[in-house]
Amino acid sequence: MTAQETRIPETILYVPIVLVALTFCVFLMVQIKGLCLGTTSEAANLKRRISVADGQIALLKEHHDRIDRVIEEQKRQRVPSKAFLKRFADLSRDVKTLAHAGDRDAIKILEMMSPAW
């Protein structure tokens, strides 16, 4: 073998470098494609989460309004109830006062209400 026969052509030296570069380009393309697909699915997921959160917010507002209505209704019912209890307490006190004064009807009423009077 002569020196010229053992000499490697210069173009063959660039083939591994070109193959590595092409492999790297393919790798980058796959990464970019995956990033685009991931971003699309993440965006869809975020949109779905936002719509679910909006629905929950609307439901919470509805329940809050309903609770406010119930509280107002209970306040309206409580006022006559307090007035009734006050009148009943005053009546009971008057009946006891009359019973201590000796009124027979008051004594009968108290006996019917509580036998241990």
Legacy VTK file of the C-alpha trace (Angstrom):
# vtk DataFile Version 3.0
C-alpha trace
ASCII
DATASET POLYDATA
POINTS 117 float
0.000 0.000 0.000
1.182 3.319 -0.909
0.720 6.536 0.956
-1.946 7.715 -1.437
-4.008 4.558 -1.015
-4.049 4.838 2.779
-5.020 8.449 2.687
-8.710 9.019 3.754
-10.706 11.368 1.557
-11.538 14.664 3.259
-15.274 14.362 2.583
-15.534 11.212 4.674
-14.325 13.133 7.715
-17.339 15.427 7.556
-19.942 12.640 7.388
-20.003 11.883 11.175
-20.219 15.602 11.947
-23.108 16.013 9.499
-24.892 12.964 10.987
-24.520 14.312 14.518
-25.822 17.706 13.355
-28.816 16.108 11.631
-29.577 14.024 14.720
-29.431 17.142 16.854
-31.789 18.957 14.424
-34.282 16.080 14.572
-34.052 16.085 18.363
-34.779 19.831 18.474
-37.717 19.458 16.081
-39.244 16.732 18.275
-38.781 18.883 21.378
-40.401 21.916 19.754
-43.297 19.817 18.454
-43.829 18.341 21.918
-43.726 21.789 23.454
-46.373 23.026 21.027
-48.617 20.023 21.717
-48.108 20.371 25.457
-48.970 24.042 25.334
-52.155 23.312 23.379
-53.326 20.641 25.816
-52.396 22.787 28.799
-54.340 25.698 27.336
-57.392 23.476 26.849
-57.009 22.179 30.390
-56.767 25.724 31.760
-59.862 26.786 29.794
-61.770 23.830 31.219
-60.616 24.681 34.746
-61.626 28.307 34.283
-65.099 27.319 33.092
-65.497 24.953 36.064
-64.313 27.686 38.451
-66.763 30.181 36.903
-69.578 27.693 37.418
-68.582 27.182 41.042
-68.406 30.944 41.612
-71.902 31.383 40.170
-73.182 28.549 42.369
-71.578 30.093 45.456
-73.173 33.470 44.686
-76.551 31.790 44.295
-76.155 29.988 47.628
-74.993 33.197 49.299
-78.107 35.015 48.054
-80.289 32.142 49.239
-78.678 32.239 52.701
-79.253 36.007 52.873
-82.948 35.512 52.023
-83.313 32.814 54.695
-81.633 35.013 57.313
-83.930 37.944 56.479
-86.967 35.649 56.676
-85.863 34.345 60.059
-85.372 37.914 61.302
-88.931 38.775 60.247
-90.259 35.679 62.030
-88.236 36.383 65.158
-89.774 39.833 65.782
-93.378 38.588 66.284
-92.056 35.662 68.265
-90.218 37.953 70.689
-93.303 40.128 71.054
-95.449 37.056 71.741
-93.007 35.750 74.362
-92.924 39.153 76.070
-96.743 39.316 76.176
-96.918 35.731 77.481
-94.350 36.472 80.217
-96.280 39.601 81.230
-99.541 37.624 81.313
-97.968 34.854 83.409
-96.575 37.420 85.842
-100.005 39.089 86.123
-101.718 35.726 86.717
-99.202 34.870 89.464
-99.700 38.269 91.051
-103.467 37.778 91.018
-103.081 34.254 92.425
-100.963 35.553 95.303
-103.627 38.193 95.910
-106.227 35.428 96.285
-108.069 35.455 92.947
-109.718 32.034 92.503
-109.638 32.071 88.706
-105.914 32.868 88.694
-105.280 30.049 91.168
-107.211 27.589 88.923
-105.237 28.704 85.887
-101.962 28.197 87.694
-103.070 24.785 88.972
-103.903 23.713 85.412
-100.566 24.981 84.119
-98.448 23.406 86.823
-99.877 21.126 89.508
-96.934 21.837 91.804
-97.709 25.560 92.029
LINES 1 118
117 0 1 2 3 4 5 6 7 8 9 10 11 12 13 14 15 16 17 18 19 20 21 22 23 24 25 26 27 28 29 30 31 32 33 34 35 36 37 38 39 40 41 42 43 44 45 46 47 48 49 50 51 52 53 54 55 56 57 58 59 60 61 62 63 64 65 66 67 68 69 70 71 72 73 74 75 76 77 78 79 80 81 82 83 84 85 86 87 88 89 90 91 92 93 94 95 96 97 98 99 100 101 102 103 104 105 106 107 108 109 110 111 112 113 114 115 116
